[in-house]
């Protein structure tokens, strides 16, 4: 009784506070006389269950209604304000369905009626079913985002034809790179297709769901281009049915993707199921599919946006795009660095960065000891400093691959260690036209700051250009860490201990595209990144356990 009293009091207060505005409430009336009729497309004397396309035209009527909700009996539903809707049933064979239509009245009241229908659907794509789940009843396959490849998500127009087929590919946005940082929250997704005696089932076993900015307002969330869990999208989990049907989109019937026609098969997932990218209830046009890869196109609920997505059966975090160890130096032989791999830059000059060291090939500045390369910067006792700059120029040069360098860095203020690469055409075109890839630079005044940077010449501005990022490695001077680069014709990505913090899109107008580079390892003193040198400095070293190139 306490809660009833509070509710009545709340209503009294509401009417009292609004009395001056003369707001009145209309009668709440439930709809009456709800009816539904169904026309099975192609139904006649010779085809009592229809023509096999699975289409049914529904018309609902009622008195005192505002809108209608149809539950089609196959796990899908639709709201139709005018009471008229066409639905395609995709379960192959002759199947019965119970269709429930609810007329919605004022105040959200509803009145419902049901209709039993039986119809025939003939479309099937057994090859696509086998690709998705396996050949035999009970077989399952887990699919993942193809996060390790470029263009695993894209966006284009729905059906607009601008004369160049843009309606069939991601013409509006297609610049996403492997493991795009903004999309990283969804890359753990797992989607399981299973073959049963009654067809395919689908289950998303690992969330969350990514909601693009174009759908955030429609979903009613404040922020788009981020991930949400099942509390926001309840239909994410659970076993659902998969239905196949012939494609009907302009893209599938008239377009091509990379000059290849669409498969012209589509599938949908019952009960609001979807594959990771949430834009409401969708049907997936299959662009292409194989045992291990699938690309689909789907339309955002409400229209206006056609999304593209790539999936694969290989976990993207377990894919090794560079399986072969092409070259390495493990620094296993004591003495000077291997002359088959390394030569030197010698002399003073600062290399244009106000550095104050003189580079030598002396054993006190560079040596291999106990499986470790040591580059040592030293005070020379007369106000100067010596160090070493090793390079593989003319000896070991590479295009593309994964580079791994395990190193421990100096701790002294003013030291500027670097593990980096220059274009092999440096002697011909100079810097920055040759290109520079800084896999690791450590600042002189903050020994927890690690930089990854690329430099090049921008012909558009006729000037040098660069892009860099900073990450923190708290124990860089006391522990070994792996500093690595993954370099392809699509992108350059820089990592510390397997975690990427830098991505640069590669292209034909950059010096990193299809050109050889060589390695450099050095410690500079002072200069633009070294800064002020500790007056008490005597010596400090960078230790390198190994350098490896995988391609």
C-alpha positions in Angstrom: 0.0 0.0 0.0 2.9 2.3 0.6 3.9 2.2 -3.1 0.4 2.6 -4.3 0.0 5.7 -2.2 3.2 7.2 -3.7 2.1 6.5 -7.2 -1.3 8.1 -6.7 0.4 11.1 -5.1 2.7 11.4 -8.1 -0.2 11.6 -10.5 -2.0 14.2 -8.3 1.2 16.3 -8.3 1.6 16.0 -12.0 -1.9 17.2 -12.8 -1.6 20.0 -10.2 1.7 21.3 -11.6 0.4 21.2 -15.2 -3.0 22.8 -14.5 -2.0 26.3 -15.7 -1.0 24.9 -19.1 -4.4 23.3 -19.5 -2.9 20.0 -20.7 -5.4 17.2 -21.0 -5.0 13.5 -21.8 -7.0 11.8 -24.4 -8.8 8.5 -23.9 -6.6 5.4 -24.0 -8.3 3.1 -26.4 -7.3 -0.4 -27.4 -7.6 -1.2 -31.1 -10.6 -3.4 -32.1 -11.5 -5.6 -35.0 -7.9 -6.6 -35.9 -7.7 -8.6 -39.1 -4.9 -9.9 -41.3 -4.8 -11.4 -44.8 -2.0 -13.0 -46.6 -1.2 -13.4 -50.3 1.4 -16.0 -51.0 3.2 -14.9 -54.2 2.7 -17.3 -57.1 0.0 -19.4 -55.4 -2.4 -21.0 -57.8 -4.0 -24.4 -58.5 -0.7 -25.8 -59.8 1.4 -24.2 -57.0 -0.7 -24.3 -53.8 2.3 -23.2 -51.7 3.5 -20.4 -54.0 6.1 -20.1 -56.6 9.1 -21.0 -54.3 10.4 -17.4 -53.9 9.0 -17.4 -50.3 7.4 -13.9 -50.7 4.1 -13.2 -48.8 2.1 -9.9 -49.0 0.4 -9.1 -45.7 -2.4 -6.6 -45.1 -3.6 -5.8 -41.6 -6.6 -3.7 -40.6 -8.1 -2.5 -37.2 -10.1 0.2 -35.7 -8.5 2.8 -33.4 -5.0 1.8 -34.4 -1.8 3.9 -34.8 0.5 1.3 -36.2 1.0 -2.5 -36.6 3.7 -4.9 -35.6 4.1 -8.1 -37.5 5.8 -11.2 -36.0 6.3 -13.5 -39.0 6.8 -16.7 -37.1 10.4 -17.3 -38.4 12.2 -15.3 -35.8 11.8 -11.9 -37.5 9.4 -9.0 -37.0 8.7 -5.6 -38.5 6.7 -2.5 -37.7 4.4 -1.3 -40.5 2.4 1.9 -39.7 0.1 1.4 -42.7 -0.5 -2.3 -42.1 0.9 -3.4 -45.4 4.2 -5.4 -45.6 5.9 -7.9 -47.8 8.1 -10.6 -46.2 10.3 -13.3 -47.6 10.4 -16.7 -45.9 13.6 -18.6 -46.5 13.3 -22.0 -44.9 13.7 -24.4 -47.8 10.8 -26.7 -48.5 7.1 -26.5 -47.5 6.8 -25.0 -44.0 4.0 -23.8 -41.7 4.3 -20.4 -39.9 2.1 -18.7 -37.3 1.9 -15.0 -38.1 0.9 -12.6 -35.3 -0.1 -9.0 -36.1 -0.5 -6.6 -33.2 -2.4 -3.4 -33.7 -0.9 -0.6 -31.6 -3.3 2.0 -30.1 -3.0 5.0 -27.9 -0.9 4.7 -24.7 0.8 1.7 -26.2 -2.2 -0.6 -25.9 -2.2 -3.5 -28.3 -4.7 -6.0 -29.7 -3.5 -9.0 -31.7 -4.7 -11.7 -34.0 -2.9 -14.7 -35.6 -2.9 -16.4 -39.0 -1.6 -19.8 -40.0 0.1 -20.0 -43.4 2.0 -22.7 -45.2 4.3 -22.0 -48.1 7.2 -23.2 -50.2 10.7 -21.8 -50.5 13.0 -23.4 -53.0 16.2 -21.4 -52.8 19.3 -22.9 -51.4 23.1 -22.4 -51.6 24.6 -25.7 -50.3 28.1 -24.7 -51.2 27.9 -21.5 -49.1 26.4 -23.4 -46.2 29.3 -25.9 -46.4 31.9 -23.0 -46.5 30.3 -21.4 -43.5 30.0 -24.5 -41.2 31.4 -27.6 -42.7 30.0 -30.5 -44.9 28.3 -32.7 -42.3 25.6 -32.4 -39.7 27.3 -31.4 -36.4 30.2 -29.6 -38.1 31.0 -26.1 -36.9 33.3 -23.3 -38.0 34.4 -20.2 -36.0 34.7 -17.0 -38.1 36.6 -13.8 -37.1 37.1 -10.3 -38.3 39.8 -10.2 -41.0 41.4 -7.6 -38.9 44.9 -8.3 -40.1 44.1 -7.2 -43.7 43.3 -3.8 -45.1 39.7 -2.8 -46.0 38.1 -5.3 -43.6 35.3 -2.7 -43.1 34.1 -0.2 -45.7 31.2 2.1 -46.6 29.4 3.1 -49.8 26.1 4.3 -51.2 23.1 2.0 -51.3 21.7 2.0 -54.8 22.8 5.3 -56.3 24.4 4.8 -59.7 27.0 7.5 -60.4 28.1 5.8 -63.6 31.1 3.9 -62.2 29.5 1.2 -60.1 30.0 2.9 -56.7 26.9 1.2 -55.4 28.7 -2.1 -55.4 31.9 -1.3 -53.5 33.1 0.8 -50.5 33.3 4.0 -52.5 32.7 6.4 -49.6 35.2 5.1 -47.1 37.8 2.4 -47.7 41.0 3.6 -45.9 40.9 1.3 -42.9 44.2 -0.3 -42.2 45.0 -3.7 -40.5 44.1 -3.6 -36.8 42.7 -0.1 -37.0 42.9 1.3 -33.5 39.4 2.7 -33.4 37.9 -0.7 -34.3 40.2 -2.7 -31.9 37.4 -3.3 -29.4 35.6 -5.6 -31.8 38.5 -7.7 -33.0 38.0 -10.3 -30.3 34.6 -11.2 -31.8 33.9 -14.9 -32.6 31.0 -16.1 -34.8 30.1 -19.8 -34.9 28.1 -21.4 -37.7 26.9 -25.0 -37.2 25.3 -27.4 -39.6 22.2 -29.1 -38.1 19.7 -31.5 -39.6 17.4 -28.5 -40.1 19.9 -26.1 -41.6 22.5 -23.7 -40.2 22.6 -22.0 -36.8 24.6 -19.0 -35.8 26.0 -17.9 -32.5 28.2 -15.0 -31.5 30.2 -16.5 -28.7 32.5 -13.5 -27.9 31.3 -9.9 -27.9 31.1 -7.0 -28.0 29.3 -5.2 -30.8 30.6 -2.2 -32.7 28.2 0.7 -33.4 29.2 3.1 -36.1 28.5 6.8 -35.7 25.8 6.7 -38.4 23.7 4.4 -36.2 24.3 5.8 -32.7 21.3 8.2 -32.7 19.0 5.5 -34.1 20.1 3.1 -31.4 19.8 5.8 -28.8 23.3 5.9 -27.5 25.4 9.0 -26.9 28.6 7.8 -28.6 29.1 6.1 -31.9 32.2 4.4 -33.4 32.7 2.4 -30.3 31.7 -1.0 -28.8 28.7 -1.9 -26.6 27.8 -5.0 -24.7 24.6 -7.1 -24.5 23.0 -4.6 -22.0 22.7 -2.2 -24.9 22.2 -4.8 -27.7 20.4 -7.8 -26.1 20.2 -9.7 -29.4 24.0 -10.2 -29.5 24.1 -13.6 -28.0 22.2 -16.8 -28.2 21.8 -19.6 -30.9 19.9 -18.3 -33.9 18.8 -19.7 -37.3 20.4 -18.8 -40.6 18.3 -18.5 -43.8 19.5 -18.2 -47.4 17.7 -16.5 -50.2 18.6 -15.1 -53.6 20.1 -11.6 -53.6 17.8 -8.8 -54.8 20.0 -5.7 -54.4 21.2 -3.7 -57.3 24.8 -4.3 -56.2 24.4 -8.1 -56.3 22.5 -8.2 -59.6 24.2 -5.5 -61.6 27.5 -4.6 -59.9 30.9 -6.1 -59.5 33.6 -6.0 -56.8 37.2 -5.9 -58.0 35.8 -6.7 -61.5 34.2 -9.9 -60.2 30.4 -10.4 -60.0 28.7 -11.0 -56.6 27.7 -14.5 -55.7 24.0 -13.4 -55.8 23.2 -15.3 -52.6 22.2 -13.7 -49.3 21.6 -14.8 -45.8 19.9 -13.5 -42.7 20.2 -14.4 -39.0 17.0 -14.8 -36.9 16.1 -13.0 -33.7 18.1 -9.9 -34.4 21.4 -11.7 -34.9 24.3 -10.0 -36.6 28.1 -10.3 -37.2 29.7 -7.8 -34.9 28.9 -4.6 -36.7 25.5 -3.5 -35.4 23.3 -1.4 -37.7 19.9 -2.9 -36.9 18.3 -5.9 -38.6 20.3 -6.7 -41.7 20.5 -9.2 -44.6 24.0 -10.1 -45.8 24.7 -10.1 -49.6 27.6 -12.5 -50.1 30.2 -10.9 -52.4 32.5 -13.8 -52.2 33.1 -16.8 -50.0 35.5 -19.7 -49.7 36.6 -22.3 -47.1 38.5 -19.6 -45.2 37.4 -16.1 -46.3 34.1 -14.3 -46.7 33.2 -10.7 -47.8 29.6 -9.4 -47.4 27.6 -6.2 -48.0 24.7 -5.2 -45.8 22.4 -2.2 -45.6 22.0 -0.1 -42.4 18.4 -0.3 -41.0 16.6 2.8 -42.3 18.7 2.8 -45.5 21.3 5.3 -46.7 24.4 3.3 -45.9 25.8 0.2 -47.4 28.5 -1.5 -45.2 31.2 -4.0 -46.3 32.9 -6.4 -44.1 35.5 -9.2 -44.4 35.7 -12.3 -42.2 38.0 -15.2 -42.0 38.4 -18.6 -40.2 41.9 -17.7 -39.0 42.1 -15.8 -35.7 43.7 -12.5 -36.8 45.9 -12.4 -33.7 47.3 -15.8 -34.7 48.0 -14.9 -38.3 51.7 -14.7 -39.2 52.0 -12.7 -42.3 55.8 -13.1 -42.2 56.5 -16.8 -41.5 60.1 -17.0 -42.8 63.2 -15.8 -41.0 65.1 -14.2 -43.8 68.1 -12.8 -41.9 69.3 -12.3 -38.4 72.3 -11.4 -36.3 72.2 -13.1 -32.9 75.5 -11.6 -31.9 76.9 -15.0 -30.7 80.6 -14.4 -31.6 82.7 -12.3 -29.3 84.7 -9.4 -30.8 83.8 -6.9 -33.5 80.4 -7.0 -35.1 80.2 -9.4 -38.1 81.6 -7.5 -41.1 79.2 -9.5 -43.4 76.4 -7.6 -41.8 77.8 -4.3 -40.5 79.9 -1.3 -41.5 80.3 2.1 -39.8 79.7 5.8 -40.1 82.8 7.5 -38.8 83.7 11.0 -37.6 82.2 14.0 -35.9 79.6 16.4 -37.1 76.3 15.8 -35.4 74.5 14.6 -38.6 72.4 17.8 -38.7 70.8 17.4 -35.2 73.3 19.3 -33.1 74.8 16.1 -31.7 78.2 16.3 -30.1 79.7 12.8 -30.4 82.4 11.5 -32.6 81.6 8.1 -34.1 84.4 5.4 -34.1 84.8 1.7 -34.8 86.9 1.3 -31.6 86.3 -1.8 -29.4 85.7 0.5 -26.4 82.7 1.9 -28.3 81.4 -1.2 -30.0 81.8 -4.9 -29.3 80.0 -8.3 -29.1 80.3 -9.9 -25.7 78.4 -12.9 -24.3 75.8 -12.9 -26.9 75.0 -9.2 -26.8 76.1 -6.3 -29.0 77.1 -3.3 -26.9 77.3 0.2 -28.3 78.9 2.4 -25.7 79.0 6.2 -25.6 81.9 7.6 -23.5 83.2 10.9 -22.3 86.7 11.3 -23.8 88.1 13.3 -20.8 88.5 16.5 -22.7 84.9 17.6 -23.0 84.0 15.5 -25.9 82.3 12.2 -26.4 82.8 9.1 -28.6 80.2 6.5 -29.7 79.4 4.2 -32.6 77.0 4.2 -35.5 76.6 0.7 -37.1 74.8 0.3 -40.4 74.0 -2.6 -42.8 74.2 -0.3 -45.9 75.2 -2.3 -48.9 75.3 -5.5 -46.9 71.8 -6.3 -45.6 68.9 -4.4 -47.2 65.2 -5.4 -47.3 61.8 -4.5 -48.6 58.8 -5.3 -46.4 58.7 -7.8 -43.6 58.7 -7.9 -39.8 61.8 -6.6 -38.0 62.4 -7.5 -34.4 65.2 -6.0 -32.3 65.5 -7.0 -28.6 67.4 -4.3 -26.7 68.1 -2.6 -23.4 68.6 1.1 -23.5 71.0 3.6 -21.7 69.8 5.4 -18.6 72.1 8.5 -18.6 70.6 11.9 -19.3 71.7 13.2 -22.7 72.1 9.9 -24.4 70.0 9.4 -27.6 69.9 5.8 -28.7 68.2 4.8 -31.9 67.3 1.6 -33.9 66.3 2.8 -37.3 66.3 2.4 -41.1 67.2 4.5 -44.2 66.3 4.0 -47.8 69.0 2.2 -49.7 69.0 5.0 -52.3 70.2 7.5 -49.6 73.5 8.1 -51.4 71.7 9.0 -54.6 68.7 11.1 -53.5 69.7 12.2 -50.0 67.5 12.7 -46.9 64.5 12.9 -46.5 63.7 11.8 -50.0 65.2 8.3 -49.3 62.8 7.9 -46.3 63.6 7.1 -42.7 61.9 4.6 -40.4 62.6 5.1 -36.7 61.7 1.8 -35.0 62.9 3.1 -31.7 64.3 6.4 -30.4 64.7 7.2 -26.7 64.7 10.8 -25.5 67.6 12.1 -23.4 65.6 13.7 -20.7 62.8 11.1 -20.2 64.0 7.6 -20.3 60.5 6.1 -20.3 59.5 7.8 -23.5 60.0 5.7 -26.7 59.3 7.2 -30.1 58.3 5.6 -33.4 58.6 8.0 -36.4 58.7 8.0 -40.2 60.3 10.9 -42.3 60.0 11.5 -46.0 59.9 14.3 -48.6 56.4 15.6 -49.4 56.3 16.6 -53.1 53.0 18.4 -52.5 54.5 20.9 -50.1 58.1 20.6 -51.4 59.3 20.0 -47.9 60.2 17.4 -45.4 57.4 15.6 -43.7 57.1 13.3 -40.7 54.7 11.4 -38.5 55.6 10.1 -35.0 54.0 8.6 -31.9 55.3 8.2 -28.3 54.7 5.3 -26.0 55.9 4.7 -22.4 58.2 1.8 -21.4 58.9 2.3 -17.7 61.8 -0.1 -17.4 63.5 0.5 -20.8 66.9 1.0 -19.2 66.8 -2.0 -16.8 65.1 -4.7 -18.9 65.2 -6.0 -22.5 62.2 -5.2 -24.7 61.4 -6.2 -28.3 61.1 -3.2 -30.6 59.6 -4.2 -33.9 58.3 -3.0 -37.3 55.7 -4.6 -39.6 56.1 -3.2 -43.0 53.9 -4.0 -46.0 52.8 -2.1 -49.2 49.7 -1.2 -47.2 51.1 0.1 -44.0 54.0 0.5 -41.5 53.2 -0.5 -37.9 55.6 -0.1 -34.9 55.4 -2.2 -31.8 56.9 -2.6 -28.3 56.7 -6.1 -27.0 54.0 -7.0 -29.5 51.7 -4.0 -28.8 51.3 -1.6 -31.7 51.3 2.1 -31.0 52.1 3.5 -34.4 50.5 3.0 -37.9 51.3 4.9 -41.1 49.3 4.2 -44.3 51.8 3.3 -47.1 51.2 4.4 -50.7 53.1 4.6 -54.0 54.0 8.3 -53.4 56.0 7.4 -50.3 59.6 6.2 -50.2 58.5 3.2 -48.1 56.7 1.6 -51.1 58.5 -1.2 -52.8 62.1 0.1 -52.0 65.0 -1.4 -50.1 66.0 -0.1 -46.7 69.1 -0.8 -44.5 69.5 -0.8 -40.7 71.3 1.7 -38.4 72.0 1.3 -34.6 73.7 4.1 -32.7 73.9 6.2 -29.6 74.1 10.0 -30.2 74.9 12.5 -27.5 72.9 15.7 -26.9 71.2 17.1 -29.9 67.5 17.6 -30.6 66.4 14.5 -28.8 69.4 13.9 -26.5 69.1 17.4 -24.9 71.3 18.4 -22.0 74.0 15.9 -21.2 74.6 15.1 -17.5 77.8 17.0 -16.5 78.9 13.9 -14.5 78.4 11.5 -17.5 81.2 9.0 -18.1 79.8 6.2 -20.2 76.6 4.3 -20.9 75.6 1.5 -23.3 72.8 0.2 -25.4 72.7 -3.6 -25.5 71.2 -5.5 -28.4 70.4 -9.2 -28.0 69.4 -9.8 -31.6 68.0 -8.3 -34.8 65.7 -10.5 -37.0 63.9 -10.0 -40.3 60.9 -12.2 -41.2 59.3 -12.0 -44.6 
